[in-house]
């Protein structure tokens, strides 16, 4: 059974950093495409970072240069290092998984429709 469990969310001031983690089970982390999604209040869930099975990384423009996606295969854990946080980064962060390579996605690469497994999310609030 595929399971994704996020952790690390918190309330922080603008400019601070946070590290989110996603513990996975039921599949091999570096054989699937993994992603982080953000859903702000009243907004649609949006893809912000992807790591492909070969380690290639894709970022949304809104987080490029500030967020880093990574994985630890030995620990079956996906990470999102977030720096220089802004109020616009506030929302619930979800870990997502797809057994498909991005080259076989049917939708734009950061679309949530490409991913069939999601965790329950972890809340991040950025406010002064």
C-alpha positions, 0 to 999 in steps of 0.5 A, spaced: 500 500 500 502 506 498 502 511 503 505 518 504 506 522 510 508 529 510 511 533 516 515 539 518 510 545 517 510 551 522 508 558 523 514 562 521 516 570 519 517 572 512 525 571 510 525 564 515 527 557 512 523 551 513 524 543 511 518 539 510 519 531 509 515 526 506 515 519 509 513 514 503 512 507 503 509 501 499 514 503 493 521 505 491 522 512 492 527 513 486 523 509 481 517 514 481 516 521 480 515 525 486 512 532 487 510 537 492 504 541 491 501 547 495 494 549 496 493 556 499 486 558 502 481 558 497 486 556 491 487 550 487 492 546 489 499 547 485 505 544 483 511 547 485 517 542 485 518 535 482 524 530 482 524 525 477 526 518 478 533 520 475 534 526 479 532 531 475 528 537 478 523 541 476 520 548 479 515 553 479 517 560 477 514 562 484 519 558 488 525 557 483 532 559 487 528 559 494 526 552 494 530 545 493 527 538 492 531 532 494 530 525 497 534 520 501 532 513 498 535 509 504 530 513 509 524 513 504 524 520 505 522 526 500 524 533 502 523 540 501 528 545 503 524 552 503 528 559 504 526 566 504 519 564 505 514 569 503 507 570 505 505 568 499 508 561 500 502 560 506 498 554 505 498 546 506 503 542 502 502 536 499 507 530 497 505 527 491 507 520 487 506 518 480 509 511 477 510 515 471 516 518 468 514 526 466 515 524 459 509 520 459 505 525 463 498 527 459 498 534 462 502 540 463 508 537 468 506 541 474 499 539 474 496 535 479 492 531 474 499 527 473 499 524 480 495 519 483 497 519 490 497 524 495 499 525 503 494 529 507 499 535 507 502 539 512 500 546 514 505 552 513 504 559 515 508 565 513 506 571 517 509 577 521 
